């Protein structure tokens, strides 16, 4: 058994197949497959189920996976300890980004470019996914750091986070919508959205969780007829009269030509939050710890918006 075989096995599991794993490892796929089969032969059990559309670990593979990751982490720690004495930082950091999140609040591309310039031997793997899946991956150690949407202001058990965005949710309403006949001012009670077609971010995002949580408190289930990951899409759909868009204030991507009116949702108020999250014990690798420290220093402090910029 060799460390590289364990690395290949972990990569295939994480990528869900040999083709993507080979590309990640910069190997030819036949050679990668041969190494995995050699590992399985030495262990006397198949580690991967190749019968489906994607490659998944067998029962034995799932049992072996945490030990394989631990062995690789230990080997990396040896290298990192030596590197610490020479002043070199290297390694691989996995960073998750909720779909449609953080880009409008923070120049993540510019930040990573600057970080790479300072630490060229650190590989940063950036992925986009839903909050629910990334939270699970973070707690399982598959992600080092993640930008997550959250319906609450406190981190889940086993995690720590720093809020990046904390704003009220608003309703974006097209002129002539019947809802406006019952609105006085710049707010709308959540109960007024009962049975209305709503446009929101997908399930698994913090905004959608906040909406569903608020509607449950108000005694009804939201009727979401359209959903999209990019905030500007719900706003455009609302402008065409296809429903009421529910999005974070100031992050809603609404047009500035008067086609939408912005109403802060109250009774209860709901908030859209984005947080930088990591395991409560901190990232395991020095590279991830340095990246986290740089992120925490660079991120803007959340500025709650107390009143929506109403458009009429």
Secondary structure, 3 states (H helix, E strand, C coil): CCHHHHHHHHHHHHHCCHHHHHHHHCCCHHHHHHHHHHHHHHHCCCCEECCCCCCEECHHHHHHHHHHHHHHHHHHHHHHHHHHHHCCCCEEEEEEEECCCCCCCCCHHHHHHHHHHHCCCEEEEEEEECHHHHHHHHHCCCCCEEEEEECCCCCCCCEEEEEEEEEEEEEEEECCCHHHHHCCCCEEEHHHHCCCCEEECCCCCHHHHHHHHHHHHHCCCCCEEEECCCHHHHHHHHHCCCCEEEEECCCCCCCCCCCEEEEEEECCCCEEEEEEEEECCCCCCHHHHHHHHHHHHHCCCCCCCCCCCCCC
